[in-house]
Amino acid sequence: MVTAFASMMRHETRTALVGIQGLSQLIRDGGLSADEIKTCADEIFGAAQKIDALIGQMFDLNRLETGQTSFRRTRIDVNSLVSEVVLRTRAGTRQLSIGLEQSSVPLFVSGDPDRLRQAIQNVFGFITGTATTGGHIAVAARPEDQHVVVSIGSNTLKIAQFDDWLYGRYDRYEQRPSAIVGAGLDLAIARAIIEMHSGRIDVTTTPREGSEFRLVIPAA
């Protein structure tokens, strides 16, 4: 695990640092207009934020996997969480078609609402962030065999080896397709949170239909 994380960190931070160094050199050498300097500064700031977020993800995942994070348990309606995540994302993107299908009855589980919202957001964010412009994302929440299932599928995401992201194995990280390099630890954090709720994440991929994530949690 340490070697895998080191591989991911090396790739992610090296990419960001190369950009920071190059842009800083442009500013240092002079000759840029005020607008060009501002553009360089904005990109440097964005790269620094990316490194900071990645370090935060690593600490968060470590706390989740070692049981060092706080966990409050209450009754949660998953319908409400899913709707909140989808509506927020719809407001921020016009390039994707997002469909939402919800149960006609409340879908109650027992757990931490903030962490569960984070897990749904992480998976949804991974899919929206890697989807092709004009693609369709289908989200559904439904009861199934004494469980609550949240399914999030994309018709443009057809990469099969999701286990490496879900379990934080990044030994072959630099060989990834460029479409999902930079996804960080969001899926691994989501998997850890769902397991804290005695659930699991399943992924299926078909050649024509794309990929679908299923977050399966015991019903309250």
N, C-alpha and C positions, 0 to 999 in steps of 0.2 A: 504493500500500500504506500509506504514512504517513497519507494522508487517511482511508483506510478504518479503520485502527486508531484514529485520533483520534476518529472517529465512534463506534466501539464504546466506547472508553474514556469518552468524554463521557457516553454514555447510562448505562453501567454505574455509573460513579462518581457521576454526578449523582443516580441513584436511591438509592444507598447513603448519600450525603451528606445528602440531604433527610431521610432517616430519622434519621440521627445528629443533625442540627441540631434537628429537631422534638423528639426525645426528650430531648436535652440541655436544651432550653428548658423542658420540663416539669419536669425535676429542678431546674433553676435557680430556677424560679418558686415552688417549694415546694408544700406542701399534699398531697403524696403520702404514702401509707403506706409502711412499710418493704418490704412485698411488691411494691408498685407500683414503687418505686425499683429493686428488684432486677430486676424484669421489664424495665424500661427499660435498665438497665445490660447485661443479657444481650443485648438486641436491638442495642444500640450496639456491643458486642463482636463480634457476628455480622456486622454490616455492615462493621466495620473489617477483619475477617478476609477478607471477600469482596473488598474492594479490594486487600488484600495478595496474595491468591491470583491475582487478575487480573494484577497487575504481574509476579508470578512467572511466569505463563503467557507473558506477552509476551517476557520475557527468555529463557525456555526455547525458545520457537519461533524467536526470532532466532538463538540459538546453533545450533539444529538446521539451520536453512536456510542458515547461513553456514559450516557445518562446524566450529564452534568447540567442539563438545561431544565428550567422550570416548566412544569406541565400542569395546567389546571383542567379539571374535568367538569364539564357541564353538558346539558342537553342541547344539541345543535340541529337546526333544520338545514340540511345540505342544499336544498332547493335555493334558499336565500343566499348562501355563500356563492354558489355557481352563478346565479343571476347577477350578483354584485360584480364578480370578476369579469363576466362576459360583457356587461353593459359598460364597464369602465374601459375595456379594451376596444369595444366598438366605437366609442367616442374618440379614440385616438388613432384609428386607422380607417382609411377609405379604400385601401388596395385589396382587401380580402372580403370574401363573402363568409359571414359567420352565422350559422343556424343554431338555435337553442331549443331543445325539447325538454320540458320539465314534467315531473310527475304531477298529477292532479291532487295528490295528497302530500302532506308534509313527510319528509324523509329524515327521520331523527336518528342521530348517532350520538355516542357519548365520547367527549374529548375536549380538546383545546381549540376554540374557534379561531384564534389568531394563527395557530400553527397549521390548522387544516386549511384555512384560507391561503396561507403561504404555499402549501403543497399544490393546491389547485392552480394558483397563480403561476407557480414555477413550471408546471407541465404545460399549461396554456400558453405561457410566455415563450417556452421553448418551441412550441409548434408554430405560433404566430411569427416568431422571429426567424424561422427557417422555411416558412412557406413561400411559394412562388407567387409573385404578383398576379392577381386574378384567380387565385386558388380558393377552394371552399373548405371551411373548417366546420365540422359538425360536433356540437356539444350536447350531451344528454345526461340527465340524472333520473335514475329509476330504481325501484325496489327489485331485488332478485335473490330468491332463496335465502331469506333472513339476512340479507346484506343490502347495503346501499351502494350502487355502482354509478360512478361518474365516468363517462366515456368522452374522450376528446380525440377526434380523428381529423386527418388532413389528407386530401386527395393528391397533394403534391410532394408529400414526404415519404419516400420509398426506400429508406436505408434501414437495413435489418439488424445491425449489431448494436442495439440499444443497451444491452446489458453492461457494456463498458461505461456508459454514462450513469446508469442507475446505480452501479456499485462502485463508482469512482475509480475504475481501472483505466488508466491512461497510458499504458505502456506503448501503445501504437498511436498515440495522440497526434503526432506530426504527420501521420499518414491519412488523416481524416479528410473527407471531401471538404472543400472550402465552405460549402453551404452551412456546415454546423461547427466548424472550428470557431472557438470563441464562446461556445455555449456554457462554459464554466461548469460549476457543480450543482446547477439548479435541479437536475433530475435526481442526483444522488441525495440531495437534501430532501426533495419531495418523497423519495422512497423511504428514507429514514423516518420522516414524520408519519407517513401512512403506517409503517410498521409499529410505531409507537401507539397507534390506534388499533393494533392487532389486525391490521389489514395487509394488503399487498397491491403491487402495481403489475399489471400484465400488459404486454405489447404484442400486437399482431401486425404483420405487414403482408400485403398482397400486391402482385404486380400492377393491377389495374386500379385498385381502390385506394392505394396509399397505405398509411399507417394509422393505427388507433391505439391510444393508451386507455387502460381501464383502471381506475382507482376503486378498489373493492374494500369496503369497510363494514364490519358487523353492525347491523341495525340495533338501535337502543331498544 
